[in-house]
Amino acid sequence: MAHLGPTDRDAVVLRFFEGKSMAEVGTTLGLEERAAQKRVNRALEKLRKLFTKRGVTLTVAAIAGAVAANSVQAAPAGLAVTVTTAAAKRRF
């Protein structure tokens, strides 16, 4: 996740760590729902390429599933507030 840019990382955090719908991700990031979907997919593809470079072959769906399944235990307290605040500041 640290290798993603701030907007891509925020999109993934909002979608998987906070469980937001694509419409909610879009609203928070100042994007339309379709653009938010593309942003999340692009971020997952970047993660897939990073894993591939390290010798781990995974599909985007597998990465999304792993992130979603492990996000609740991995998200530190206060992360949602930090991401939402940062995303809102970049939007304006």
Backbone torsions as a table, in degrees:
resi	resn	phi	psi	omega
1	MET	NA	-32.1	-178.9
2	ALA	-65.9	-20.0	-179.8
3	HIS	-84.2	-8.5	178.1
4	LEU	-84.4	150.7	173.4
5	GLY	-68.1	164.7	-176.0
6	PRO	-57.6	-42.6	-177.8
7	THR	-69.8	-41.3	177.3
8	ASP	-63.6	-44.7	180.0
9	ARG	-62.2	-44.3	178.8
10	ASP	-60.9	-41.1	179.6
11	ALA	-62.0	-43.7	179.5
12	VAL	-66.4	-43.2	179.9
13	VAL	-62.7	-46.4	179.7
14	LEU	-61.4	-43.1	-176.3
15	ARG	-71.5	-48.7	-171.4
16	PHE	-100.2	-39.2	-178.1
17	PHE	-79.8	-35.0	179.5
18	GLU	-99.7	-10.0	177.9
19	GLY	68.9	27.7	-179.6
20	LYS	-75.2	149.7	173.4
21	SER	-72.7	165.8	178.2
22	MET	-62.8	-34.3	177.4
23	ALA	-63.8	-41.6	179.0
24	GLU	-68.6	-38.6	176.5
25	VAL	-60.3	-46.6	179.5
26	GLY	-59.9	-46.2	180.0
27	THR	-60.3	-45.3	-179.0
28	THR	-64.0	-38.5	-177.5
29	LEU	-91.2	-1.3	179.8
30	GLY	75.2	32.5	-178.7
31	LEU	-122.0	161.6	170.7
32	GLU	-76.0	160.1	-177.0
33	GLU	-56.1	-42.5	-179.5
34	ARG	-63.8	-39.2	178.1
35	ALA	-67.8	-37.1	177.1
36	ALA	-63.8	-41.7	177.8
37	GLN	-60.4	-44.7	178.5
38	LYS	-62.9	-40.1	-179.7
39	ARG	-62.6	-46.2	179.3
40	VAL	-64.0	-45.9	179.6
41	ASN	-62.0	-40.5	179.0
42	ARG	-64.0	-41.2	178.9
43	ALA	-64.5	-41.5	178.0
44	LEU	-65.2	-36.8	177.2
45	GLU	-65.6	-39.2	176.8
46	LYS	-62.3	-41.5	177.1
47	LEU	-64.3	-40.2	178.6
48	ARG	-60.3	-44.3	179.4
49	LYS	-64.4	-38.7	178.1
50	LEU	-62.8	-44.9	177.6
51	PHE	-63.3	-40.9	-180.0
52	THR	-61.0	-41.8	177.9
53	LYS	-61.2	-26.6	-179.6
54	ARG	-95.4	10.0	175.6
55	GLY	85.8	12.5	179.2
56	VAL	-110.6	115.8	-178.4
57	THR	-96.1	115.9	179.5
58	LEU	-137.3	154.4	173.0
59	THR	-88.2	162.5	175.9
60	VAL	-59.9	-40.0	179.5
61	ALA	-62.7	-39.4	178.8
62	ALA	-65.9	-40.1	178.6
63	ILE	-65.4	-45.3	179.1
64	ALA	-59.8	-43.7	179.0
65	GLY	-63.4	-42.1	179.6
66	ALA	-66.4	-41.9	179.2
67	VAL	-64.1	-45.7	-179.5
68	ALA	-63.2	-42.2	-177.3
69	ALA	-68.8	-30.9	-175.8
70	ASN	-105.4	0.8	-173.5
71	SER	-68.6	-35.4	-176.5
72	VAL	-64.4	-44.2	-179.0
73	GLN	-79.2	-21.3	-176.3
74	ALA	-89.2	-20.8	-175.0
75	ALA	-79.0	119.3	177.4
76	PRO	-70.9	154.7	178.8
77	ALA	-58.9	137.6	177.8
78	GLY	88.1	-5.7	-178.7
79	LEU	-62.4	-40.5	-178.7
80	ALA	-59.6	-44.4	-179.5
81	VAL	-65.1	-43.1	-179.0
82	THR	-62.0	-47.3	-178.4
83	VAL	-65.9	-45.8	-179.1
84	THR	-62.1	-42.8	178.6
85	THR	-63.9	-46.2	179.8
86	ALA	-62.8	-43.0	-179.7
87	ALA	-64.1	-40.3	-180.0
88	ALA	-66.1	-38.1	179.8
89	LYS	-66.5	-39.3	179.6
90	ARG	-69.1	-27.7	-177.0
91	ARG	-70.9	-30.3	-175.0
92	PHE	-105.0	NA	NA
